[in-house]
Amino acid sequence: MPTTSTSTSTSVTSSSGSSRELMSRLASGDPEIKFKALREIKNQIIGNRTKKLYFLKLGAVPTVSGILYRAQVELPDDNIYSKNDSNRDIIIQSAAVLGSFACGFDAGVRAVIDASAFPQLVRLLGYRDDKVVDAGARSLKMIYQSNLAPKYDFLQEKNMEFLLSLLHSESENVTGLGASIITHSCQSIAEQKALCDAGVLEKLVGLLEGSLSQRDASLESLAMLFKDNPDVVLKFAGLENGRPLSSITELTKDRHPRTRLLACICLISIRNTSPCYLQDVGIKTRLVNLLLELLDTPDQVGDDASFAFSSLIAQKEDLQKLAFEANAVDKLFNLLQGEQLHSKRLQGLLLALGNLCSKLESCRSRFLSLQVLELVIDSLTNDNADIRSAACICLRNVSRSIKNLCAGYFMNEKIIIPLVQLLDDSSVSVQVAALGAVSNIMVDLATRKSTFIQCGGIKQLVQLSKSMESTVRSNALWALRNMMFLADDKCKEGIFLELSASEIASLICDPEPLVQEQALALVRNLVDGCVNSVEFVFAEDGVILDAVGRQVQSASKAEIGIQGMYLLSNIASGNEFHKEAVIEKLLPQVDKEADCFIINFLRSNDSRLRTAAVWAIVNLTFPSSPGAFGRLIKLRNAGIVSQIKSMVNDSCQDVKLRVRTVLTQSMAFGDGT
């Protein structure tokens, strides 16, 4: 209606004029006018993202940063006790305005940093006036809520000294700031050790007895110190006969939801790092039930609870079972049906569902019976990259079920088309997640792969196998490898023609070991099946076979040797020409027996590698092959038969069975044991 429109327009114009007037008052030479303008801006932007954005466009942050700088120059620390000095009030108010811009608003944090205000705020911590120090500390704490905040390298002595000065402060905000800096900046085992050696662990434990904000900040920091560092966990568990660990466990019952959540996160960090702790079923059940309860919390606690829940149950079948018994799938499904879910909450719920379905068939069955799949499919096209990625991860884990794959739940256009589109996503993390989902779905029966091919999926995978990102290359090859699994000749030929022999050879020799492994596994599946399939590795003058030979000889990890030996084993199951080509790769011209890589494989501590190596020998010495006896002589002369004989009592049953097969075959030629 015209009246409403006019009213709204007037309101916006009035607000706009007021904001510009405040900006002009910041330039006033009257300290009182400047102070009141700062206070008014602070009051307007607190909790109001729209106002913050508008003032950012007006250049408020550089202006306030300049005011703070000039006030500090005019009021050095030794004059701070001039209590009536207006500069002191302007310093405090300027710091508060900068902190308000940064609070929960990354654009504000970026603006504060770009305006060089961060070092000015740090400088306030050195003043002797408690209110000035407190103002600086509060603003810096708000900045440290963001990932954009500057990081401190704790291996540098000056940074460690600065941190310790914060933690030893009498100010609640200053010690809380110190803990927040640890949470944000500690990134390596070396830094965790340095912090513990400096006595930080004990100081953080002391903060658990402090105020609510100190306690919460301490819990966050401790979780970061524990992460992937069993030595820190061991030291913590031994402090005061285990009292701090008991204190954190008790804090899971605290009346404040955020404290309960942070206590859970701390305990999860301990258990994920050192599984020997917190094995009691009662504690596990409490953590599961508490986190499911916290999912209902409407603010950031509810958002973060889903990520904590994911971390708790990830790759842990026992905890997933407890969660399933607590109706977690139903709980997550009901929350996903909520209207206008915040993007972070939607992402967290999808990840939690994905982790819940990663191990247990019962969870996947419940997932499908509730028709959660429809909600996940909708999220594949969400505008937020994190949500698209989480939806792909969820789909990947749910599709791990062979039973559900065979039932055809996932090989349909509603899923395949958006997944193929995501392979060309602008976000690398989304591409990788989509490749993970595609890899699982492609294990489906060969007759169902046509849908993916018709949607242009093969071309996309081949293109991604040439990506500059090694993670994308390896995952693209993984998907192609699964496409090759039990594929018919037409499908194999189509993929091979898209890739080309020279490109496959290049991928086998990729600088990244994981890419090498997946490329070898791809060719292993390519040559699996009829004899005609083996011919693929001899295309372009055998460039693929040459690459395989080089890689197995110089394998940097067991997995590369395993895939390479199974590939050669598959080739050796072909005709005489194929077998002779393989033995040439296994027995290159060497001066010493020790230089024969296959003997090293047969002596490996990895039973999988020993099994793969023996399989190749089995296929090379099959008695019905015309050239088997000649190859057996070569193997015996290279010391391989002798090594095989020494493995009759191998600790691995698979190895033992294949060794006996080789020895039985050799006896057919009169080569007794």
C-alpha positions in Angstrom: 0.0 0.0 0.0 1.2 3.6 -0.7 1.2 4.6 2.9 3.4 1.7 4.0 5.8 2.2 1.2 6.2 5.9 2.0 6.6 5.2 5.7 9.3 2.6 5.0 11.2 4.9 2.6 11.1 7.7 5.1 12.4 5.4 7.9 15.4 4.3 5.7 16.2 7.8 4.7 16.0 9.0 8.3 18.3 6.2 9.4 20.7 6.8 6.6 20.8 10.5 7.4 21.4 9.8 11.1 24.3 7.4 10.3 26.0 10.0 8.1 25.5 12.6 10.7 27.2 10.4 13.3 30.1 9.9 10.9 30.5 13.7 10.6 30.4 14.1 14.3 33.4 11.7 14.6 35.5 14.4 13.0 34.5 17.0 15.5 37.2 18.8 17.5 35.1 18.7 20.6 36.0 15.5 22.6 32.6 15.3 24.1 30.8 15.3 20.7 33.2 12.7 19.4 32.7 10.5 22.5 28.9 10.6 22.2 29.1 9.8 18.5 31.3 6.7 19.2 28.9 5.6 21.9 25.9 6.0 19.6 27.5 4.1 16.8 28.3 1.3 19.2 24.7 1.1 20.5 23.4 1.0 16.9 25.6 -1.8 15.6 25.4 -4.2 18.6 23.7 -7.3 17.3 22.7 -5.6 14.1 24.5 -6.9 11.0 22.7 -4.6 8.7 23.8 -1.5 10.6 27.4 -2.9 10.8 27.5 -3.3 7.0 26.1 0.1 6.4 28.7 1.8 8.7 31.4 -0.3 7.1 30.4 1.2 3.7 30.6 4.7 5.2 34.2 3.9 6.3 33.5 3.9 10.0 36.2 1.4 11.0 39.2 3.3 9.5 37.8 6.5 11.0 37.5 4.9 14.5 40.9 3.3 14.2 42.4 6.7 13.4 40.6 8.2 16.5 42.0 5.4 18.7 45.5 6.0 17.3 45.5 9.7 17.9 44.0 9.3 21.4 46.8 6.9 22.3 49.5 9.3 21.0 47.9 12.1 23.0 47.5 10.0 26.2 50.7 7.9 26.9 50.4 5.3 29.6 52.2 7.4 32.3 49.4 10.0 32.1 46.6 7.5 32.2 45.7 8.4 35.8 44.3 11.7 34.6 40.8 10.4 35.3 39.1 13.4 33.8 41.0 13.3 30.6 38.5 12.8 27.8 41.1 11.0 25.7 40.9 8.1 28.1 37.1 7.8 27.6 37.6 8.0 23.8 40.2 5.2 23.9 37.8 3.0 25.8 34.8 3.8 23.6 36.8 3.5 20.4 38.0 0.0 21.4 34.4 -0.9 22.2 33.2 0.2 18.8 35.9 -1.8 17.0 35.1 -4.9 19.1 31.4 -4.5 18.3 32.1 -4.4 14.5 34.2 -7.6 14.9 31.7 -9.5 17.1 30.2 -12.4 15.1 30.9 -10.6 11.8 33.8 -11.6 9.6 33.5 -8.5 7.4 33.9 -6.4 10.5 37.0 -8.4 11.6 38.5 -8.0 8.2 37.8 -4.2 8.3 39.4 -3.9 11.7 42.5 -5.8 10.6 42.8 -3.9 7.3 42.6 -0.6 9.2 45.6 -1.6 11.3 43.5 -1.4 14.5 44.6 -4.8 15.8 48.1 -3.7 17.0 46.5 -0.6 18.6 44.1 -2.8 20.6 47.0 -5.1 21.7 48.9 -1.9 22.8 46.0 -1.2 25.2 46.9 -4.3 27.2 50.0 -2.6 28.4 48.3 0.3 30.0 48.1 0.6 33.8 44.5 1.6 33.8 42.3 -1.4 34.4 39.4 -0.1 32.3 41.6 0.6 29.3 43.1 -2.9 29.5 39.7 -4.4 29.9 38.3 -2.6 26.9 41.2 -3.7 24.7 40.9 -7.3 26.0 37.2 -7.5 25.3 37.5 -6.2 21.8 40.4 -8.6 21.0 38.3 -11.5 22.4 35.6 -10.6 19.9 38.1 -10.6 17.1 39.4 -14.0 18.2 35.9 -15.5 17.7 36.7 -15.3 14.0 39.0 -17.5 11.9 40.3 -14.3 10.3 42.1 -13.3 13.6 45.9 -13.1 13.4 47.7 -16.2 14.6 50.6 -16.3 17.0 53.5 -18.7 16.5 54.2 -20.0 20.0 57.6 -21.3 19.0 58.8 -17.7 19.0 59.9 -16.6 22.4 58.3 -13.2 22.3 54.9 -14.6 21.5 55.2 -17.2 24.3 56.1 -14.4 26.8 53.2 -12.3 25.6 50.8 -15.2 26.1 52.1 -16.0 29.5 51.7 -12.4 30.5 48.0 -12.6 29.5 47.4 -15.9 31.4 49.0 -14.5 34.6 46.8 -11.4 34.5 44.3 -10.7 37.3 41.8 -9.5 34.7 39.1 -12.0 33.7 38.9 -10.7 30.2 42.7 -10.7 29.7 43.1 -14.4 30.8 40.1 -15.3 28.7 41.8 -13.6 25.7 45.0 -15.6 26.4 43.0 -18.8 26.3 41.2 -17.7 23.1 44.5 -17.0 21.4 45.6 -20.6 22.2 42.4 -22.0 20.7 42.8 -20.0 17.6 46.6 -20.2 17.0 47.8 -23.6 18.3 48.2 -25.7 15.2 51.1 -28.2 15.6 52.4 -30.9 18.0 55.5 -28.7 18.5 53.4 -25.8 19.7 51.4 -28.0 22.0 54.6 -29.3 23.6 56.0 -25.8 23.9 52.9 -24.5 25.6 52.8 -27.5 28.0 56.5 -27.1 28.8 55.9 -23.4 29.6 53.2 -24.4 32.2 50.2 -23.3 30.2 48.4 -26.6 30.8 48.4 -26.0 34.6 47.3 -22.4 34.1 44.4 -23.5 32.0 43.4 -26.0 34.6 43.4 -23.2 37.1 41.0 -21.2 35.0 38.5 -24.0 35.2 37.8 -22.7 38.8 37.4 -19.2 37.5 34.4 -17.2 36.2 32.0 -18.6 33.6 33.9 -16.9 30.7 37.3 -18.1 32.0 36.0 -21.6 32.4 34.5 -21.8 28.9 37.7 -20.3 27.3 39.8 -22.8 29.2 37.7 -25.7 28.0 38.1 -24.6 24.4 41.9 -24.2 24.8 42.3 -27.5 26.5 40.5 -29.3 23.7 42.9 -27.8 21.2 45.9 -28.8 23.3 44.7 -32.4 23.6 44.0 -32.7 19.8 46.1 -35.6 18.3 48.6 -35.3 21.1 48.6 -38.3 23.5 51.5 -36.9 25.5 49.5 -33.9 26.5 46.5 -36.0 27.4 48.7 -38.3 29.5 50.2 -35.3 31.3 46.7 -33.8 31.9 45.2 -37.1 33.2 48.0 -37.3 35.7 47.5 -33.8 37.1 46.4 -33.7 40.7 45.5 -37.4 40.7 43.0 -37.0 37.9 41.0 -34.2 39.5 41.0 -31.9 36.5 39.6 -34.7 34.3 36.9 -35.4 36.8 36.1 -31.6 36.9 35.6 -31.5 33.2 33.4 -34.6 33.4 31.3 -32.9 36.0 31.0 -29.8 33.9 28.9 -31.8 31.4 26.1 -31.3 34.0 26.6 -27.6 34.3 23.5 -25.4 34.1 24.9 -23.4 31.2 24.4 -25.1 27.8 27.6 -23.7 26.3 29.7 -25.0 29.2 28.1 -28.4 28.9 28.9 -28.4 25.2 32.5 -27.3 25.6 33.0 -29.9 28.3 31.7 -32.6 25.9 34.1 -31.3 23.2 37.0 -31.5 25.6 36.2 -35.1 26.6 35.7 -36.0 22.9 39.1 -34.5 22.1 40.7 -36.6 24.9 38.9 -39.8 23.7 39.7 -39.3 20.1 43.4 -38.7 20.9 43.8 -41.5 23.5 41.0 -44.1 23.2 42.1 -45.7 26.5 40.4 -43.0 28.4 36.7 -42.5 28.9 35.8 -46.1 28.0 33.0 -46.3 30.5 29.7 -47.0 28.8 28.0 -44.6 31.2 30.1 -41.7 30.0 29.7 -42.6 26.4 25.9 -42.8 26.8 25.9 -39.5 28.6 27.9 -37.8 25.9 25.6 -39.1 23.2 22.4 -38.2 25.0 23.7 -34.8 26.1 24.7 -33.8 22.6 21.4 -34.9 21.1 19.7 -32.8 23.7 21.9 -29.8 22.9 20.9 -30.0 19.2 17.6 -28.4 20.3 19.4 -25.3 21.6 18.4 -22.4 19.3 21.7 -20.4 19.3 25.3 -21.2 18.3 25.4 -24.0 20.9 22.8 -25.9 18.9 24.8 -25.3 15.7 28.1 -26.5 17.3 26.5 -29.5 19.0 26.0 -31.3 15.7 29.7 -30.9 14.8 30.6 -32.2 18.3 28.2 -35.1 17.8 29.9 -36.0 14.5 33.3 -35.9 16.0 32.1 -38.2 18.8 30.7 -41.0 16.6 32.9 -40.7 13.5 34.3 -44.1 12.6 33.2 -45.6 16.0 30.7 -48.3 15.6 30.0 -48.7 19.4 29.1 -45.0 19.7 27.0 -45.1 16.5 25.1 -48.1 18.0 24.4 -46.1 21.2 23.3 -43.1 19.1 21.0 -45.3 17.0 19.4 -46.8 20.2 18.9 -43.2 21.4 16.8 -42.6 18.2 19.5 -40.2 16.7 18.4 -40.8 13.1 14.8 -39.7 13.9 16.1 -36.8 15.9 18.3 -35.5 13.2 15.5 -36.0 10.6 13.0 -34.0 12.6 15.5 -31.2 13.0 16.2 -31.2 9.3 12.6 -30.6 8.6 12.7 -27.3 10.5 11.9 -24.2 8.5 14.7 -21.7 7.6 17.6 -23.6 9.1 20.7 -21.5 9.6 23.4 -22.7 7.0 25.8 -23.8 9.7 23.1 -25.9 11.4 22.0 -27.5 8.2 25.6 -28.4 7.4 26.2 -29.9 10.9 23.0 -31.9 10.8 23.9 -33.4 7.4 27.4 -34.3 8.6 26.0 -35.8 11.8 23.7 -38.0 9.7 26.5 -39.0 7.4 28.7 -40.1 10.3 25.9 -41.9 11.9 25.3 -44.0 8.7 29.0 -44.6 8.0 29.2 -48.1 9.7 25.8 -49.5 10.7 23.3 -50.9 8.2 20.5 -50.4 10.8 21.2 -46.6 10.6 21.1 -46.6 6.8 17.9 -48.6 6.8 16.2 -46.2 9.2 17.6 -43.2 7.1 15.9 -44.6 4.0 12.7 -45.5 5.7 12.3 -42.0 7.0 12.8 -40.6 3.5 15.7 -38.4 4.7 17.2 -39.0 1.2 14.9 -36.4 -0.3 16.2 -33.7 2.1 19.8 -34.6 1.3 19.1 -34.5 -2.5 17.6 -31.0 -2.1 20.8 -29.9 -0.3 23.0 -30.9 -3.2 21.9 -27.8 -5.0 22.1 -25.4 -2.0 23.8 -22.0 -2.6 26.2 -22.7 0.3 29.2 -24.7 -0.6 29.6 -26.2 2.9 26.1 -27.5 2.7 26.6 -29.0 -0.8 29.8 -30.7 0.5 28.0 -32.0 3.6 25.2 -33.4 1.5 27.7 -35.3 -0.7 29.4 -36.7 2.4 26.1 -37.9 3.8 25.2 -39.5 0.5 28.6 -41.2 0.3 28.2 -42.8 3.7 24.6 -43.9 3.2 25.5 -45.5 -0.1 28.1 -47.8 1.4 25.4 -50.4 1.6 25.6 -53.0 -1.1 22.1 -54.1 -0.4 20.8 -50.5 -1.0 23.0 -50.0 -4.0 21.5 -53.2 -5.6 18.0 -52.0 -4.8 18.7 -48.9 -7.0 18.1 -46.2 -4.4 21.0 -44.1 -5.7 21.4 -44.7 -9.4 18.6 -42.4 -10.6 18.6 -39.0 -12.3 17.5 -37.1 -9.2 20.8 -38.0 -7.6 23.1 -38.5 -10.5 22.4 -35.2 -12.4 23.2 -32.9 -9.5 26.2 -35.0 -8.5 27.6 -34.7 -12.1 27.0 -31.0 -11.9 28.9 -30.8 -8.6 32.0 -32.4 -10.2 32.3 -29.0 -12.0 31.7 -27.0 -8.8 33.8 -23.9 -8.1 34.7 -25.2 -4.7 37.4 -27.9 -4.5 36.0 -29.3 -1.3 32.6 -29.8 -2.9 34.3 -31.5 -5.9 36.1 -33.9 -3.6 33.0 -34.6 -1.6 31.0 -35.2 -4.8 33.7 -37.6 -6.0 33.5 -39.5 -2.8 29.7 -40.0 -3.3 30.2 -40.9 -7.0 32.9 -43.5 -6.0 30.5 -45.3 -3.7 27.6 -45.2 -6.0 29.7 -46.5 -9.0 30.2 -49.8 -7.2 26.6 -50.4 -8.2 25.8 -53.2 -10.7 27.3 -52.7 -14.2 23.9 -52.5 -15.8 23.0 -49.3 -13.9 26.2 -47.4 -14.8 24.7 -46.2 -18.1 22.7 -43.4 -16.3 25.9 -41.9 -15.0 27.6 -42.2 -18.4 24.6 -40.6 -20.3 24.8 -37.6 -17.9 28.4 -37.0 -19.0 29.9 -38.3 -15.8 32.8 -40.1 -17.4 34.1 -37.0 -19.2 33.9 -35.0 -16.0 35.9 -37.7 -14.1 38.5 -37.9 -16.8 38.8 -34.1 -16.8 39.2 -34.0 -13.0 41.9 -36.7 -13.2 44.0 -34.0 -14.8 43.3 -31.4 -12.0 46.2 -29.4 -10.5 44.8 -30.5 -7.0 46.3 -33.9 -6.1 43.2 -34.7 -3.9 40.9 -34.1 -6.8 43.1 -36.3 -9.1 43.2 -39.2 -6.7 39.5 -39.1 -5.9 38.6 -38.8 -9.6 40.7 -41.9 -10.3 39.0 -43.6 -7.3 35.7 -43.0 -9.0 36.9 -44.2 -12.4 38.4 -47.3 -10.6 35.0 -48.1 -9.2 33.4 -47.5 -12.6 35.8 -50.2 -14.0 34.8 -52.6 -11.3 32.9 -55.5 -13.0 32.2 -53.2 -16.0 31.4 -54.7 -19.4 33.9 -54.4 -22.3 32.0 -51.4 -23.8 32.2 -49.4 -20.6 35.9 -50.2 -20.1 36.8 -49.3 -23.7 34.9 -46.0 -23.4 36.8 -45.0 -20.2 40.1 -46.1 -21.7 39.6 -44.1 -24.9 38.7 -41.0 -22.8 41.8 -41.3 -20.7 44.3 -42.7 -23.3 47.2 -45.0 -22.5 49.8 -42.2 -22.3 47.6 -40.2 -19.8 47.2 -43.4 -17.6 50.9 -44.0 -17.7 51.5 -40.4 -16.6 49.1 -40.8 -13.7 50.8 -44.0 -12.6 54.0 -42.0 -12.3 52.3 -39.0 -10.7 54.4 -37.2 -8.0 51.7 -38.0 -5.3 51.7 -41.6 -4.0 47.9 -41.6 -3.5 47.4 -40.7 -7.1 49.9 -43.5 -8.1 47.9 -46.0 -6.0 44.5 -45.1 -7.5 45.9 -45.1 -11.0 47.3 -48.6 -10.5 44.0 -49.8 -9.0 42.2 -48.3 -12.0 44.3 -50.3 -14.4 44.0 -53.4 -12.2 40.2 -53.3 -12.6 40.6 -52.5 -16.3 42.6 -55.7 -17.0 40.4 -57.8 -14.7 38.2 -60.2 -16.6 38.6 -61.6 -20.1 42.0 -61.9 -21.9 41.0 -59.1 -24.3 41.0 -56.7 -21.4 44.7 -57.4 -20.8 45.5 -55.9 -24.2 44.8 -52.4 -23.0 48.1 -52.3 -21.1 50.0 -53.0 -24.4 48.5 -50.0 -26.3 50.9 -47.3 -27.5 53.9 -49.7 -27.4 53.2 -50.9 -23.8 53.6 -47.4 -22.2 51.3 -48.4 -19.3 53.1 -51.6 -18.6 56.4 -49.8 -18.6 55.1 -47.3 -16.1 53.8 -50.1 -13.9 57.2 -51.8 -13.9 58.9 -48.6 -12.8 56.5 -47.9 -10.0 56.5 -51.3 -8.4 60.3 -51.3 -8.4 60.4 -47.9 -6.6 57.1 -48.1 -4.6 57.2 -45.5 -1.8 54.5 -47.2 0.2 53.0 -50.7 0.6 49.7 -49.8 -1.0 51.4 -48.9 -4.3 53.2 -52.3 -4.3 50.0 -54.1 -3.5 48.0 -52.5 -6.3 50.9 -52.9 -8.7 51.4 -56.6 -7.9 47.7 -57.4 -8.2 47.7 -55.6 -11.6 50.7 -57.6 -12.8 49.0 -60.7 -11.4 45.9 -60.0 -13.5 48.1 -59.5 -16.6 49.8 -62.8 -15.8 46.5 -64.6 -15.9 46.4 -63.9 -19.7 48.2 -65.7 -22.5 51.9 -66.6 -22.9 52.8 -63.2 -24.4 51.2 -61.5 -21.4 53.0 -63.8 -18.9 56.4 -63.2 -20.5 55.9 -59.5 -20.4 55.1 -59.7 -16.6 58.2 -61.8 -15.7 60.4 -59.3 -17.6 59.1 -56.6 -15.3 59.5 -58.7 -12.2 63.0 -59.8 -13.0 64.9 -56.8 -14.4 68.6 -57.2 -14.9 70.1 -57.0 -11.4 73.5 -57.8 -9.9 72.4 -58.9 -6.5 69.5 -60.9 -5.2 68.9 -58.1 -2.7 68.1 -55.8 -5.6 65.1 -58.0 -6.7 62.1 -56.0 -5.4 59.7 -58.9 -5.5 61.9 -60.7 -2.9 61.6 -57.6 -0.7 57.8 -57.7 -1.2 57.7 -61.4 -0.2 59.7 -60.5 3.0 57.5 -57.5 3.8 55.8 -57.1 7.2 52.6 -56.3 5.4 50.7 -59.5 4.8 48.7 -57.8 2.0 51.8 -57.1 0.0 53.1 -60.7 0.6 49.8 -62.1 -0.6 49.7 -59.9 -3.8 53.3 -60.9 -4.6 52.7 -64.6 -4.3 49.5 -64.3 -6.4 51.7 -63.1 -9.3 54.0 -66.1 -8.9 50.9 -68.4 -8.9 49.7 -67.1 -12.3 53.2 -67.2 -13.8 53.8 -70.8 -13.0 50.4 -72.4 -13.8 51.4 -75.9 -15.1 49.2 -75.8 -18.2 51.0 -72.8 -19.6 53.6 -73.8 -22.2 56.3 -71.5 -20.9 55.6 -72.1 -17.2 58.7 -74.3 -16.7 61.0 -71.7 -18.2 59.6 -69.0 -16.0 60.0 -71.2 -13.0 63.7 -71.7 -13.8 64.1 -67.9 -14.0 62.3 -67.4 -10.6 64.4 -70.1 -9.0 67.6 -68.6 -10.4 66.6 -65.2 -8.9 66.1 -66.7 -5.5 62.4 -66.3 -5.5 61.5 -70.0 -5.3 63.8 -70.3 -2.3 62.1 -67.4 -0.6 58.7 -69.0 -1.4 59.7 -72.2 0.2 60.6 -70.4 3.4 57.1 -69.0 3.7 55.2 -72.3 4.1 54.3 -71.5 7.7 53.6 -67.8 7.1 51.5 -66.2 9.8 48.9 -65.1 7.2 46.5 -67.8 6.1 46.1 -66.3 2.6 49.8 -66.2 2.0 50.2 -69.7 3.3 47.6 -71.1 0.9 49.1 -69.3 -2.2 52.6 -70.4 -1.2 51.4 -74.0 -1.2 49.8 -73.5 -4.6 53.1 -72.3 -6.0 55.0 -75.2 -4.5 52.4 -77.7 -5.8 52.7 -76.2 -9.3 56.6 -76.4 -9.1 56.4 -80.1 -8.2 54.5 -80.7 -11.4 57.8 -79.9 -13.2 59.8 -82.1 -10.8 61.0 -79.2 -8.7 60.4 -80.8 -5.3 60.2 -79.1 -2.0 
